[in-house]
Amino acid sequence: MTTPIKSPVNNEKIAIDMLPELLVGHDTVVPTLTGSRRYINFDNAASTPTFAPIVESVNSFLRWYSNVHRGTGFKSQLASWAFEHSRDIVAEFIGADLNQNVVIFTKNSTEAINKLANRLNLAKTDIILTTLMEHHSNELPWRRVGQVVHVGLKENGQISRSDFLSKLKLYGDRVKIVAITGASNVSGYINDIDFFAKETHQVGAKILVDGAQLVPHRRVQMKSNDPVHKIDFLVFSAHKMYAPFGVGVLVGERETFEKGDPESVGGGVVDIVTLEEAYWTELPEKEEAGTPDIIGVVALAKAIKMLESVGWDEIIRHEAELTRYALERLNKIENVVLYGDKDPANAENRLGVVSMNLKGIPHALTAAILSYEGAIGVRSGCFCAHLYVKSLLNVSEEDSTTLENEILARDRSNVPGTIRASFGIYNTKDEIDHLIAMIQKIASGDYRKDYLLNKEKGEYYPPDFEFNFPDYFSI
């Protein structure tokens, strides 16, 4: 077991090669069928682990922890200052003009999009233009408030610009909002937000960017004072950017949230309450009912500071290098099918999200083997993007209907999907080497053949082997 290196002091530059040992749990050993092994995490697109400086910042704050706003004690005043200072750090991070924009803290991106959908005062006949690439969080909330129209895909899985333009022309001023992901959590494609924003604004609509995948990997700016290319609304989550404490961020135009009632009501959102009336307070408190996740907000602010210390050029260079290396090696393995952009030379223009399948082997079985025999954490399935994954896998309407009936009958044996390896700023080529070695073994049939299938869950597990979790953690 290695000893973690000392955390950098405030404002000290953090080099990429320092990150693996600054990672909390970087030397964690887990059980496998062949003995204990160091755990390798390639599930960063779902949630990222955290780093020692973030934990240290949280621990330092905990001694001062108190509830925010209206408390007169020193700790409450300090906590309120830290909370609002963190909001300023978030605003500066994404270039929000707080004269025009408001930064609202939620529990995650999903809640942020739901809040926005409920606050736009849309009519059922209004058009929300979204795409077949979207995460369910940027799809399902819109179905409740208006008419959702989907932009189609090109054969390679990218959003079809021509279909987007034709639908804008077809629906014109009926389009009230374009809801689009900044980057795909399935294929790693990065969308040209400037293009989509420009075309959206030309028809008088507003644009929401789901930045949950993009913001941790690229510099994203609101461009509040650029009427052509500005992002009207942006959401992202702390748990995907190394601050896994349950905070989401919704940034948007102040005027949208100044009008009307808040989406949730209760403590903290009012100035006066009588038996007959409630008078709402000012933004952002108006949209943050109840006690917020103060610890999570502080952790997010520290994570932002840490990302900026590493530097975006270094982050992009390192993640592109990992992605290029992985694609070069995966392209050489027979029976591996890659989805999305397979070209290693284009690694800098995409995220380190690699979805794949092995011919003849169910995706859930591949993921299970990687875990039980290789101590590698990946994700398998449709990644809360069913429409997109079914498009990439060319699932027919007939097969889709059959699958729906099977799932409703609690049989997930044949659910389509892929396995997804997603890279973070702390991952290394050595870890990719281990992933490749395991993929090669699985592709050649060199794995245990007695895995059992839990049909209801659609998950595989080895017989006579069980993780005893209390041996590793107890509350």
Secondary structure, 3 states (H helix, E strand, C coil): CCCCCCCCCCCCCCCHHHHHHHECCCCCEECCCCCCEECEECECCCCCCCEHHHHHHHHHHHCCCCCCCCCCCHHHHHHHHHHHHHHHHHHHHCCCCCCCEEEEEECCHHHHHHHHHHHCCCCCCCEEEEECCCCHHHCHHHHCCCEEEEECECCCCCECHHHHHHHHHHHHHHEEEEEEECECCCCCEECCHHHHHHHHHHCCCEEEEECCCCCCCCCCCCCCCCCCCCCCEEEEEHHHCCCCCCCEEEEEEHHHHHCCCCCCCCCCCEEEECCCCEEECCCCHHHCCCCCCHHHHHHHHHHHHHHHHHCHHHHHHHHHHHHHHHHHHHCCCCCEEEECCCCHHHHHHECCEEEEEECCECHHHHHHHHHHHHCEECEEECCCCHHHHHHHCCCCHHHHHHHHHHHHCCCCCCCCCEEEEECCCCCCHHHHHHHHHHHHHHHCCCCCCCCEEECCCCEEECCCCCCCHHHCCCC
